[in-house]
């Protein structure tokens, strides 16, 4: 018989790290659904979250002439692309990031991860 009282069972605890996820996209709806799903997954597993923090929208503007030949009146077209950005901080072990982000993110959403050790 093996005596279980003599053996000490050591649990391996991974170091909690601050993981900053930056999400960028042109469409607000897909960006907000990705943030909501990310935070819901993290809170279901019991991790501390902060965000989503909304970063000011970047407006990319291009002004071009309507006339292809340059003749005629000076009329202009103004095109604009807006880039929306959200920042989410999660305090969890680095090995858990794959489980938190294991859902389908739209192709128009760009995700950037930065990991800090506490």
Backbone torsions as a table, in degrees:
resi	resn	phi	psi	omega
1	UNK	NA	142.8	-179.5
2	UNK	-101.3	130.9	-179.9
3	UNK	-87.5	116.1	-177.0
4	UNK	-81.9	-15.3	-179.6
5	UNK	-72.4	-29.7	-177.7
6	UNK	-74.5	-30.0	-177.7
7	UNK	-86.6	132.0	176.7
8	UNK	-94.2	126.4	178.8
9	UNK	-95.0	117.4	179.5
10	UNK	-99.5	124.6	177.1
11	UNK	-87.5	138.9	179.9
12	UNK	-92.5	115.4	177.1
13	UNK	-107.3	124.6	176.7
14	UNK	-79.8	151.4	-179.5
15	UNK	-71.1	130.5	178.3
16	UNK	-75.2	133.1	-177.5
17	UNK	-124.7	155.6	175.5
18	UNK	-92.6	121.1	-178.5
19	UNK	-112.8	121.4	179.3
20	UNK	-104.5	121.1	177.8
21	UNK	-108.0	124.5	177.1
22	UNK	-108.6	121.4	180.0
23	UNK	-112.1	130.7	179.1
24	UNK	-124.4	148.3	177.1
25	UNK	-172.3	162.3	178.6
26	UNK	-88.2	-23.9	-178.1
27	UNK	-107.6	128.5	-175.8
28	UNK	-70.5	-39.2	-174.4
29	UNK	-62.1	-47.3	179.9
30	UNK	-67.8	-32.8	178.5
31	UNK	-67.9	-44.1	-179.8
32	UNK	-67.7	-37.3	178.1
33	UNK	-67.6	-37.1	177.3
34	UNK	-65.3	-41.7	178.5
35	UNK	-64.8	-43.3	-179.0
36	UNK	-64.3	-41.5	179.1
37	UNK	-67.2	-39.2	179.0
38	UNK	-62.7	-46.0	-179.1
39	UNK	-69.8	-38.3	178.2
40	UNK	-63.2	-42.7	178.0
41	UNK	-63.7	-40.8	-179.1
42	UNK	-68.1	-41.2	-179.3
43	UNK	-72.0	-30.9	176.5
44	UNK	-64.5	-31.1	178.7
45	UNK	-89.5	-1.7	174.0
46	UNK	87.3	24.3	179.7
47	UNK	-97.3	151.8	178.8
48	UNK	-79.8	132.6	179.6
49	UNK	-127.1	153.2	173.2
50	UNK	-135.2	129.4	177.5
51	UNK	122.4	-173.5	5.1
52	UNK	-77.9	132.1	176.5
53	UNK	-90.8	127.2	-178.0
54	UNK	-89.8	117.7	178.0
55	UNK	-87.1	144.8	-179.2
56	UNK	-54.1	142.0	-176.9
57	UNK	-71.0	136.4	177.3
58	UNK	-94.0	127.3	179.7
59	UNK	-105.2	117.8	176.2
60	UNK	-102.9	117.7	-175.3
61	UNK	-116.4	139.7	175.2
62	UNK	-131.0	125.5	178.1
63	UNK	-113.0	124.2	-178.0
64	UNK	-132.0	157.6	176.0
65	UNK	-74.8	141.9	177.3
66	UNK	-74.4	-37.4	-174.8
67	UNK	-76.3	126.8	-179.1
68	UNK	-74.0	-26.7	-175.3
69	UNK	-97.7	-12.2	-179.9
70	UNK	92.6	-8.9	178.2
71	UNK	-86.3	164.5	175.5
72	UNK	91.7	-167.3	-177.4
73	UNK	-73.9	155.8	179.7
74	UNK	-82.2	92.3	175.6
75	UNK	-113.2	144.8	-172.1
76	UNK	-127.1	147.1	169.8
77	UNK	-106.0	138.7	177.4
78	UNK	-117.9	117.6	178.5
79	UNK	-109.1	144.1	-177.7
80	UNK	-140.1	138.0	173.1
81	UNK	-123.1	130.1	-180.0
82	UNK	-105.9	134.3	178.2
83	UNK	-115.7	117.1	-179.3
84	UNK	-97.5	148.0	-174.6
85	UNK	-138.6	138.4	176.9
86	UNK	-131.5	144.4	178.2
87	UNK	-122.7	129.9	179.3
88	UNK	-125.9	128.8	175.3
89	UNK	-106.3	132.8	178.2
90	UNK	-128.9	132.0	176.6
91	UNK	-101.3	102.9	-178.9
92	UNK	-158.7	167.1	174.0
93	UNK	-67.1	150.5	-176.7
94	UNK	-64.7	-26.2	-179.1
95	UNK	-72.1	-18.8	-177.8
96	UNK	-86.5	-7.5	-175.4
97	UNK	-63.1	-38.2	-178.9
98	UNK	-64.9	-36.5	178.7
99	UNK	-70.3	-35.2	-179.7
100	UNK	-70.7	-38.3	-175.5
101	UNK	-96.9	22.8	-177.7
102	UNK	-88.7	57.6	174.3
103	UNK	-140.8	165.7	-175.4
104	UNK	-80.8	121.9	176.7
105	UNK	-104.1	136.5	-179.7
106	UNK	-57.3	153.7	-178.6
107	UNK	-67.0	-24.5	-179.3
108	UNK	-80.3	-3.1	-178.5
109	UNK	-104.2	125.1	178.9
110	UNK	-101.8	129.0	-177.1
111	UNK	-115.3	132.4	177.9
112	UNK	-125.2	132.4	-178.6
113	UNK	-112.7	135.4	172.9
114	UNK	-129.4	130.2	-177.4
115	UNK	-114.8	125.8	174.4
116	UNK	-113.5	143.0	173.8
117	UNK	-93.6	137.0	179.8
118	UNK	-84.5	NA	NA
